[in-house]
């Protein structure tokens, strides 16, 4: 029996309305953002704008366990419901039991979803919420990709198609990426009125700089090996950084990357990069505070890139062409510099046709050095 048919059977069986508890807590608006940390950062100002429409006590924030610590600090008075992000069909049955039980305890009049590239799981969560009105946005370029993998589409959602009208000035100036423009268009459709650029540019209001300020924060690893910072380029970038500042250099990453980080630190020291070490393991909020206080952030396109821009810290971000323009580049000021090597296959979705990702490995050391000098200069002059 074809795998897709079995997936469809499972999904259709799960697509049953949730029976609300008699004492289900009522909310005017459910704000859904089941995503990773970086994607939550990109949506933080849009979420704030949605909360302002109804008030903190009348909104329910549905977030992933990864992003919940940031949500708890930034929106402490907003009730939160934690569900997993990006659940595949193999885990769908097990995860659905707990999710349906949690959602039975809430009753939402409206819902708005700030995840625009949705799996079956996301569509089911919107169905289980049971809101009378549900605002979502569809991204046409990604529709075929998800249509080939999904088997369910929540029919009750008020859908709007994304109009790719980011202005040339905003796009080429890296002020706004497509994801932020999607948030802006969805807010307009859901609440009416004009939504300014500043309303969607990510910013935090309750996360402060870490007590130990300064230092250079380096995030060398991406979400997949193809997106890692090429080591020869990283060595050149950190040698140049060391010539510009005596600040300690700390390598950051999650717990699963600890062994790789320690080995990389050894190789960097052997290559002549002084005062480089691995940062101690931190919580999500502590990591955000460290980025907020960094003298310079050097990273690939990860959550650190979005945090650095949100806090307007000097940052050099190496970005590949896999999803260029979708989640980056964007910036709050000239302190953030995004670097890439443009080639004809941009937009490949990280299905690379070359022996290596030339969009990253063919960036020259000189380009990185110029970006570092520019970011540090802007940081010192503003």
Secondary structure, DSSP 8 states (H G I E B T S, - for coil): --HHHHHHHHHHHH-------TT-EEEEEEEEE---HHHHHHHHHHHHHHHHHH-GGGEEEEE-HHHHHHHHHHTTTSEEEE--SS--HHHHHHHHHHHHHHHTTEEEEEEEE---S--HHHHHHHHHHT-SEEEEEE-HHHHHHHHTT-----TTSEEEE------HHHHHTTS--HHHHHHHHHHHHHH-S---HHHHS---SS----SS---EEEE---SSGGGS--HHHHHHHHHHHHHH----EEE---GGGHHHHHHHHHHHHHTT--SEEE-----HHHHHHHHHT-SEEEEESSHHHHHHHHTT--EEEE--STTTTTS----SSTTEEEE----TTTT-TT---SSS-HHHHTS-HHHHHHHHHHHHHHHHH-
